[in-house]
């Protein structure tokens, strides 16, 4: 009995219904292989992709929030490693093994930080302790300023009491007193554990040299992926080190200039205020605003007359020169970031990880920009982060 070629080319299923996505191909001659045409599967809709992306972003933020105690020391250790890697490499080219070079650089870093803390401990106790005489004097001056406002508020409360119906009991106000910083052993313990973890992990990362990069290259499947990974790693090492070095030079110059200006005006502890300004300047925008408030408050309680105005004016002039002329020249246009994205990143880092997140936000943004410049799938993110 002759066989219909068209019927032979189509599959026979229950009910003679072709499967979903099946398109019958042209009739095949007897003895020739049958070619089945499969329709392409439609891509997920834009709404579905956005929903999946939003859920993934929420999951990542929740993981970062929940893992703050673990992830923050890791992040600071990685940044410290990137900062000290060029120095360890320089020592390695001079014949020192990586474990010894890492030990030398970590010892120097800890020594510099320790000396700075010891030198600035006394003025910090004087100016940053709420129980110090300077703070009490500032509170007295603020109380004098707030006195007219408090009288107005009292008058409003009396008017509201008269307007209330008789017999109504007003709710009692419960004031919860907050403890001072480092008043509990748990807070001190968590900070100490985080600092020790950061130091130990940074040493191991420096001593390991390129071990993790070699292992990453070994497990990547294709040669193209290996090239991209090497390019990203090398660029991050060089650019982050250069970025930190230039920003540190700019902030150190601002700290010295601020100390000299405060000393010339007559501000007490000018070296302390220079160090505070230099450290806070690592936080874009918010750091300068905080420094301005602290300097103005300190000048109010320690100086008189025109000198009080000179302190914020001098700081504004110095920080404008540093932010608009010095730092752009040192950092270069290639590493300049979008102002809005940078400010949002700083706000997000502060909300997520507090003070540590403020310091780590911009370096993380720089790393993300470098990755976006090398990975085509992240090119859109890189375009938003870039300033140009």
WOBELFEN-V512310 format. One record per backbone hydrogen bond with DSSP energy under -1.0 kcal/mol. CO is the residue of the C=O (numbers start at 1). NH is the residue of the N-H. If there is no record, write none. Layout:
co->CO nh->NH
co->CO nh->NH
//
This chain:
co->4 nh->8
co->5 nh->9
co->13 nh->16
co->19 nh->22
co->21 nh->39
co->23 nh->37
co->29 nh->32
co->37 nh->23
co->45 nh->49
co->46 nh->50
co->47 nh->51
co->48 nh->52
co->49 nh->53
co->50 nh->54
co->51 nh->55
co->52 nh->56
co->53 nh->57
co->54 nh->58
co->55 nh->59
co->56 nh->60
co->57 nh->61
co->58 nh->62
co->59 nh->63
co->60 nh->64
co->61 nh->65
co->62 nh->66
co->63 nh->67
co->65 nh->68
co->67 nh->71
co->68 nh->72
co->70 nh->74
co->71 nh->75
co->72 nh->76
co->73 nh->77
co->74 nh->78
co->75 nh->79
co->76 nh->80
co->77 nh->81
co->78 nh->82
co->79 nh->83
co->80 nh->84
co->81 nh->85
co->84 nh->88
co->85 nh->89
co->86 nh->90
co->87 nh->91
co->88 nh->92
co->89 nh->93
co->91 nh->96
co->92 nh->95
co->97 nh->101
co->98 nh->102
co->99 nh->103
co->100 nh->104
co->101 nh->105
co->102 nh->106
co->103 nh->107
co->104 nh->108
co->105 nh->109
co->106 nh->110
co->107 nh->111
co->108 nh->112
co->109 nh->113
co->110 nh->114
co->111 nh->115
co->112 nh->116
co->113 nh->117
co->114 nh->118
co->115 nh->119
co->116 nh->120
co->120 nh->124
co->121 nh->125
co->122 nh->126
co->123 nh->127
co->124 nh->128
co->129 nh->132
co->132 nh->136
co->133 nh->137
co->134 nh->138
co->135 nh->139
co->136 nh->140
co->137 nh->141
co->138 nh->142
co->139 nh->143
co->140 nh->144
co->141 nh->145
co->142 nh->146
co->146 nh->150
co->147 nh->151
co->148 nh->152
co->149 nh->153
co->150 nh->154
co->151 nh->155
co->152 nh->156
co->153 nh->157
co->154 nh->158
co->155 nh->159
co->156 nh->160
co->157 nh->161
co->158 nh->162
co->159 nh->163
co->160 nh->164
co->165 nh->168
co->180 nh->183
co->184 nh->188
co->185 nh->189
co->186 nh->190
co->187 nh->191
co->188 nh->192
co->189 nh->193
co->190 nh->194
co->191 nh->195
co->192 nh->196
co->193 nh->197
co->194 nh->198
co->195 nh->199
co->196 nh->200
co->197 nh->201
co->198 nh->202
co->199 nh->203
co->200 nh->204
co->201 nh->205
co->202 nh->206
co->203 nh->207
co->204 nh->208
co->208 nh->211
co->210 nh->214
co->211 nh->215
co->212 nh->216
co->213 nh->217
co->214 nh->218
co->215 nh->219
co->216 nh->220
co->222 nh->226
co->223 nh->227
co->224 nh->228
co->225 nh->229
co->226 nh->230
co->227 nh->231
co->228 nh->232
co->229 nh->233
co->230 nh->234
co->231 nh->235
co->232 nh->236
co->233 nh->237
co->234 nh->238
co->235 nh->239
co->236 nh->240
co->237 nh->241
co->238 nh->242
co->239 nh->243
co->240 nh->244
co->241 nh->245
co->242 nh->246
co->243 nh->247
co->244 nh->248
co->245 nh->249
co->246 nh->250
co->247 nh->251
co->248 nh->252
co->249 nh->253
co->250 nh->254
co->251 nh->255
co->252 nh->256
co->253 nh->257
co->254 nh->258
co->255 nh->259
co->256 nh->260
co->257 nh->261
co->258 nh->262
co->259 nh->263
co->260 nh->264
co->261 nh->265
co->262 nh->266
co->262 nh->267
co->269 nh->273
co->270 nh->274
co->271 nh->275
co->272 nh->276
co->273 nh->277
co->274 nh->278
co->275 nh->279
co->276 nh->280
co->277 nh->281
co->279 nh->282
co->280 nh->283
co->283 nh->287
co->284 nh->286
co->285 nh->289
co->286 nh->290
co->287 nh->291
co->288 nh->292
co->289 nh->293
co->290 nh->294
co->291 nh->295
co->292 nh->296
co->293 nh->297
co->294 nh->298
co->295 nh->299
co->296 nh->300
co->297 nh->301
co->298 nh->302
co->299 nh->303
co->304 nh->307
co->305 nh->308
co->306 nh->310
co->307 nh->311
co->309 nh->313
co->310 nh->314
co->311 nh->315
co->312 nh->316
co->313 nh->317
co->314 nh->318
co->315 nh->319
co->316 nh->320
co->317 nh->321
co->318 nh->322
co->319 nh->323
co->320 nh->324
co->321 nh->325
co->321 nh->326
co->322 nh->327
co->325 nh->329
co->326 nh->330
co->327 nh->331
co->328 nh->332
co->336 nh->387
co->338 nh->342
co->339 nh->343
co->340 nh->344
co->341 nh->345
co->342 nh->346
co->343 nh->347
co->344 nh->348
co->345 nh->349
co->346 nh->350
co->347 nh->351
co->348 nh->352
co->349 nh->353
co->350 nh->354
co->354 nh->358
co->355 nh->359
co->356 nh->360
co->357 nh->361
co->360 nh->364
co->361 nh->365
co->362 nh->366
co->363 nh->367
co->364 nh->368
co->365 nh->369
co->366 nh->370
co->367 nh->371
co->368 nh->372
co->369 nh->373
co->371 nh->375
co->375 nh->378
co->376 nh->379
co->378 nh->382
co->379 nh->383
co->380 nh->384
co->381 nh->385
co->382 nh->386
co->385 nh->338
//
